[in-house]
Amino acid sequence: MGLSDRVRLGLLTRWVTPALVDEVLGGCRKRDRRPGALPAGFTVYFTLALALFHQDSYDDVAENLTGAIAGMGEHIPNRASFTRARERLGPEVLEMLFRRLAGPLAPPGLAGSFWRGMRLAAVDGFLLDVPDNEANRHAFGGPKDSRGKPGGFPQVRVVTLTETGTHAAIDARVGGFNGGERDLAVAMAASADGMLVIMDRGFPGVELWKAYTTAGAHLLLRARSCVARRPVQRLPDGTYLARMNLGGQKGAHPGGVLVRVIEYRVDGGEVIRLLTDLFDTDTYPADELAALYHERWEAESSYRQLKTFQRGRQEVLRSADPALVRQEVWAHLIVHYCLTGIIMRLADGHGIDPDRISFVKVLKHARRSVIRQCADTPAKIGKCLALLSAKVCRKLDNGTRRLREADRFLKRPNSLYSYRPKDQQRAPARRVPAKAITLQPTMIQ
């Protein structure tokens, strides 16, 4: 039992310190009361290790944590003991730990992180598959086929407020498949004070608009053609003001909001409509806002890091209980935030864009540091980070990253027998020229 206090989480201990873990456990009133049971502090580190080594079993993760500590590797409890320890811990501890850690990481002046004095952030969501049992399906819901029968795994929905320049999660909410992303996004409005928040066309709504603007945030949202489609005033730059109302309301209804509408095309494609509360055309040019919307995709890059590399491609979460599912989701968010912190530490040390640093390489080094237990003190953490910095940045230069793109296709169709024509098969990423953005001035009839 005394040896468990020596267990650390490698490089991630730089952020998830033992002092912080003890403080959070005290705030959640999770104290060790059963003699002989796995300690709560060790269980926190073990749960985070489950997210860091998602594809490993309970025994393998425990071996990764304790194998380098003399006297611990020979006495690893069985899986049931770890499950009971996780149940005693509950999801609240990991959620509070995430909220103590999460926040912006971009230093002033970092490219892609600020625009005209406002920090850039994006709101979006993703789904994670959970084990298919009655408890999880009742708690979270899941996709259904045309006859209303369950199809596929139950799914938990995660919506985050992500800093575009660093991929760091500033805030997050966890819900079910049957719940909407918009409701979870509204709950994060208070965390966006002073930021310019970018969202896609599934989010616009009066409630969300009022929640974010009241909290001191500014918005740049893509909208469908039916939202705020009637101009009420034309602005000098060709954009216009319109009203966005609640469902069923028309005209200048007091429940609606006034928005600025920007319409443009990219390389002559479809018309894209953006809504914003930045009305001053001189201070906030329409062409810059149109180009800025592209930064929303940084949230998708963040989700790819978590879902494809950290969790593993198409992997199902391991928890069979809804409370443990939520605990596991918060653990994944904490681990991703710590890995992002490592990337920012390396980028600051070399004066380069954090996008140039390989997330996969940082993830592998973080895993090795846990297995070797070689970063259990601040001095050893600094030495390990210096070694990682030399390895990760060895082949990088300070040049700008070339423009690339890859076609988007549905990778997980609902039907197992869907057909993809040969001319729509996914092609590798390729170099492309810069996009040409053309504003579409609108005349009031």
Sequence and secondary structure as in RCSB ss.txt:
>XXXX:A:sequence
MGLSDRVRLGLLTRWVTPALVDEVLGGCRKRDRRPGALPAGFTVYFTLALALFHQDSYDDVAENLTGAIAGMGEH
IPNRASFTRARERLGPEVLEMLFRRLAGPLAPPGLAGSFWRGMRLAAVDGFLLDVPDNEANRHAFGGPKDSRGKP
GGFPQVRVVTLTETGTHAAIDARVGGFNGGERDLAVAMAASADGMLVIMDRGFPGVELWKAYTTAGAHLLLRARS
CVARRPVQRLPDGTYLARMNLGGQKGAHPGGVLVRVIEYRVDGGEVIRLLTDLFDTDTYPADELAALYHERWEAE
SSYRQLKTFQRGRQEVLRSADPALVRQEVWAHLIVHYCLTGIIMRLADGHGIDPDRISFVKVLKHARRSVIRQCA
DTPAKIGKCLALLSAKVCRKLDNGTRRLREADRFLKRPNSLYSYRPKDQQRAPARRVPAKAITLQPTMIQ
>XXXX:A:secstr
 GGGGG   GGGGGTS HHHHHHHHHHTT    STTS  HHHHHHHHHHHHHTTTS HHHHHHHHHTTSTTTTT 
   HHHHHHHHHHHHHHHHHHHHHHH S    TT TTTEETTEEEEEEEEEEEE   SHHHHHHH   B TTS B
 S  EEEEEEEEETTT  EEEEEEEETTS HHHHHHTTGGGGTTEEEEE TT   HHHHHHHHHTT EEEEEE T
TSS SEEEE TTS EEEEE  TT  SS TTSEEEEEEEEEETT SEEEEEES   TTTS HHHHHHHGGGGHHHH
HHHHIIIIIITTTT   S  SHHHHHHHHHHHHHHHHHHHHHHHHHHHHHT  GGGS HHHHHHHHHHHHHHT  
 SHHHHHHHHHHHHHHHTTT  SS    EE     SS SSTT    GGGS    EE     EEE      
